[in-house]
Amino acid sequence: MNVLDKSQAIDIISRQNSVQVSFNVPVTDNYSNCYDILIHKSNATTINDLIKAGFSLSMSDKGLSVNKH
């Protein structure tokens, strides 16, 4: 995800209250492959807004990964 997409996703996420999110979380114990944005706790509005903005969301064992292709 490029810098502009990441900034747009953070802007969308920051509009809502009580969203728990982490940044640059390693997929395994190595930082060579990371989730740029990982949502741990959210509400439906945040998810809908991200999808409307063209982001893809995928569930992992660590949380909901936000990406844009």
CYANA upper distance limits for C-alpha pairs under 8 A (distance plus 0.5 A):
  1 MET  CA      5 ASP  CA      6.68
  1 MET  CA      6 LYS  CA      6.87
  1 MET  CA     36 ASP  CA      8.04
  1 MET  CA     67 ASN  CA      6.76
  1 MET  CA     68 LYS  CA      6.33
  1 MET  CA     69 HIS  CA      7.57
  2 ASN  CA      6 LYS  CA      6.74
  3 VAL  CA      7 SER  CA      6.61
  4 LEU  CA      8 GLN  CA      6.65
  5 ASP  CA      9 ALA  CA      6.70
  5 ASP  CA     68 LYS  CA      7.52
  6 LYS  CA     10 ILE  CA      6.70
  6 LYS  CA     36 ASP  CA      8.31
  6 LYS  CA     37 ILE  CA      8.46
  7 SER  CA     11 ASP  CA      6.62
  8 GLN  CA     12 ILE  CA      6.80
  9 ALA  CA     13 ILE  CA      6.66
  9 ALA  CA     50 LEU  CA      7.31
  9 ALA  CA     55 PHE  CA      8.45
  9 ALA  CA     66 VAL  CA      8.47
 10 ILE  CA     14 SER  CA      6.42
 11 ASP  CA     15 ARG  CA      7.07
 12 ILE  CA     16 GLN  CA      8.20
 12 ILE  CA     46 THR  CA      7.44
 12 ILE  CA     49 ASP  CA      7.36
 12 ILE  CA     50 LEU  CA      7.30
 13 ILE  CA     19 VAL  CA      7.76
 13 ILE  CA     46 THR  CA      6.57
 14 SER  CA     19 VAL  CA      8.37
 16 GLN  CA     45 THR  CA      8.48
 16 GLN  CA     46 THR  CA      7.25
 18 SER  CA     41 LYS  CA      8.09
 18 SER  CA     42 SER  CA      7.44
 19 VAL  CA     39 ILE  CA      7.98
 19 VAL  CA     40 HIS  CA      8.12
 19 VAL  CA     41 LYS  CA      5.89
 19 VAL  CA     42 SER  CA      5.19
 19 VAL  CA     43 ASN  CA      7.72
 20 GLN  CA     39 ILE  CA      6.52
 20 GLN  CA     40 HIS  CA      5.81
 20 GLN  CA     41 LYS  CA      5.37
 20 GLN  CA     42 SER  CA      7.09
 21 VAL  CA     37 ILE  CA      7.51
 21 VAL  CA     38 LEU  CA      6.11
 21 VAL  CA     39 ILE  CA      4.86
 21 VAL  CA     40 HIS  CA      6.10
 21 VAL  CA     41 LYS  CA      7.61
 22 SER  CA     37 ILE  CA      6.50
 22 SER  CA     38 LEU  CA      5.67
 22 SER  CA     39 ILE  CA      6.95
 22 SER  CA     40 HIS  CA      8.08
 23 PHE  CA     35 TYR  CA      7.58
 23 PHE  CA     36 ASP  CA      5.94
 23 PHE  CA     37 ILE  CA      5.27
 23 PHE  CA     38 LEU  CA      6.72
 24 ASN  CA     34 CYS  CA      5.93
 24 ASN  CA     35 TYR  CA      5.86
 24 ASN  CA     36 ASP  CA      5.08
 24 ASN  CA     37 ILE  CA      6.88
 24 ASN  CA     38 LEU  CA      8.42
 25 VAL  CA     31 TYR  CA      8.20
 25 VAL  CA     34 CYS  CA      5.73
 25 VAL  CA     35 TYR  CA      5.64
 25 VAL  CA     36 ASP  CA      7.24
 25 VAL  CA     37 ILE  CA      8.04
 25 VAL  CA     38 LEU  CA      7.66
 26 PRO  CA     30 ASN  CA      6.44
 26 PRO  CA     31 TYR  CA      5.60
 26 PRO  CA     32 SER  CA      8.00
 26 PRO  CA     33 ASN  CA      6.42
 26 PRO  CA     34 CYS  CA      4.61
 26 PRO  CA     35 TYR  CA      6.64
 27 VAL  CA     31 TYR  CA      8.19
 27 VAL  CA     33 ASN  CA      6.41
 27 VAL  CA     34 CYS  CA      5.75
 27 VAL  CA     35 TYR  CA      6.91
 28 THR  CA     33 ASN  CA      8.10
 35 TYR  CA     65 SER  CA      6.89
 35 TYR  CA     66 VAL  CA      8.25
 36 ASP  CA     65 SER  CA      8.22
 36 ASP  CA     66 VAL  CA      7.76
 36 ASP  CA     67 ASN  CA      8.10
 37 ILE  CA     65 SER  CA      6.49
 37 ILE  CA     66 VAL  CA      5.97
 37 ILE  CA     67 ASN  CA      8.10
 38 LEU  CA     62 LYS  CA      8.19
 38 LEU  CA     63 GLY  CA      6.35
 38 LEU  CA     64 LEU  CA      5.92
 38 LEU  CA     65 SER  CA      5.17
 38 LEU  CA     66 VAL  CA      6.80
 39 ILE  CA     63 GLY  CA      6.10
 39 ILE  CA     64 LEU  CA      5.41
 39 ILE  CA     65 SER  CA      6.94
 39 ILE  CA     66 VAL  CA      8.12
 40 HIS  CA     62 LYS  CA      7.98
 40 HIS  CA     63 GLY  CA      5.48
 40 HIS  CA     64 LEU  CA      6.96
 42 SER  CA     46 THR  CA      7.24
 42 SER  CA     47 ILE  CA      8.05
 43 ASN  CA     47 ILE  CA      7.32
 44 ALA  CA     48 ASN  CA      6.59
 45 THR  CA     49 ASP  CA      6.54
 46 THR  CA     50 LEU  CA      6.72
 47 ILE  CA     51 ILE  CA      6.77
 48 ASN  CA     52 LYS  CA      6.62
 49 ASP  CA     53 ALA  CA      6.73
 50 LEU  CA     54 GLY  CA      7.07
 50 LEU  CA     55 PHE  CA      5.94
 50 LEU  CA     56 SER  CA      8.24
 51 ILE  CA     55 PHE  CA      5.60
 51 ILE  CA     56 SER  CA      6.92
 51 ILE  CA     57 LEU  CA      8.16
 54 GLY  CA     68 LYS  CA      7.33
 55 PHE  CA     66 VAL  CA      7.10
 55 PHE  CA     67 ASN  CA      6.15
 55 PHE  CA     68 LYS  CA      5.25
 55 PHE  CA     69 HIS  CA      8.21
 56 SER  CA     66 VAL  CA      6.50
 56 SER  CA     67 ASN  CA      5.75
 56 SER  CA     68 LYS  CA      6.26
 56 SER  CA     69 HIS  CA      8.26
 57 LEU  CA     64 LEU  CA      6.88
 57 LEU  CA     65 SER  CA      6.03
 57 LEU  CA     66 VAL  CA      5.39
 57 LEU  CA     67 ASN  CA      6.89
 58 SER  CA     64 LEU  CA      6.12
 58 SER  CA     65 SER  CA      5.69
 58 SER  CA     66 VAL  CA      7.37
 59 MET  CA     63 GLY  CA      6.39
 59 MET  CA     64 LEU  CA      5.00
 59 MET  CA     65 SER  CA      6.58
 60 SER  CA     64 LEU  CA      6.56
 60 SER  CA     65 SER  CA      7.37
